[in-house]
Amino acid sequence: MGTSKSLLQTCKDKIIQVITERSFEAVYNNTFELIEANTGELKGRAYRLRHKVYCEEHGVECPEEEGSYTERDEFDDRAVNFLLKHNVSHECAGTLRVILPNDECPGDSFPMQKICDHPLLRFDSRALKLCEISRFCMAPRFRKRENDGKFLSAYSDQDIRKVHDNGKVKFIRRSIPYAQAALLRGAFETAMQAQILDCIWMVEPAHLDSLQKIGFPYRILGPQLDIHGGMQPVIFNIKHVLDTMHREAPHCWAVVSDGGRLQDMADEVSRTNWQDDLMDDACKDMLYGQLLD
């Protein structure tokens, strides 16, 4: 009898989980659309949002040309940019860029290499297997909650807002707790198309707790950096993130993984990389010996 009840409860929990995933994914996809900024006009929208957030709002990363309302640097020539469009207003809600390694000069691939002295970033062979997420920000309108960070909105199961209405307190639930989820999807897919699973990222400390709440594991790369009011360099593995998010925050996983499509992609890239790494470890001495002969 106890086993039957336990099995019934497990089935109920699974059904609730599936309904939650699908409802969140449907609401999210009706609200936001991910767009790759692959034209001059779309890139301009990304650069203007970056200027609004970084330069106008926070007074950092200001362009050298006075009167310019775009923010960009030398890494944008090799970056893949994404926009998050708000479907109702058609506003640009957020943006990020993904910077892939520079094959010709791996030691000069990423912005983080200029300001972080972690040994991991100094080996060319390792840098070639990394990418960097940067200029990740949301427009001010989508960062209205009390616990939101400077650039990204924080995750919250429920927003608690005190509304004085005849002395009563109202609790208002926000339907999109982690608005930037689709931007992560774009970054993950870009990296994996280049057969890369390990990403570096400078995160505002206030956002680290948000990442943990959506099942996003990461590792610290040294102390906080004194830029943008303090940023924490981290590294994460895309497959590890998707695996963990699937267990701990399946509703976010459904959006970030595009309904599981990117999970399959991560599994395949991981298998390929594992075979390559195994080849390196087991056979490099023999191969080098053959080359030397």
Beta strands, then each sheet from edge to edge (+ up, - down):
strand 1: 32-36
strand 2: 79-86
strand 3: 92-99
strand 4: 130-138
strand 5: 198-203
strand 6: 219-220
strand 7: 232-237
sheet 1: 1+ 2- 3+ 4- 5- 7+ 6-
end
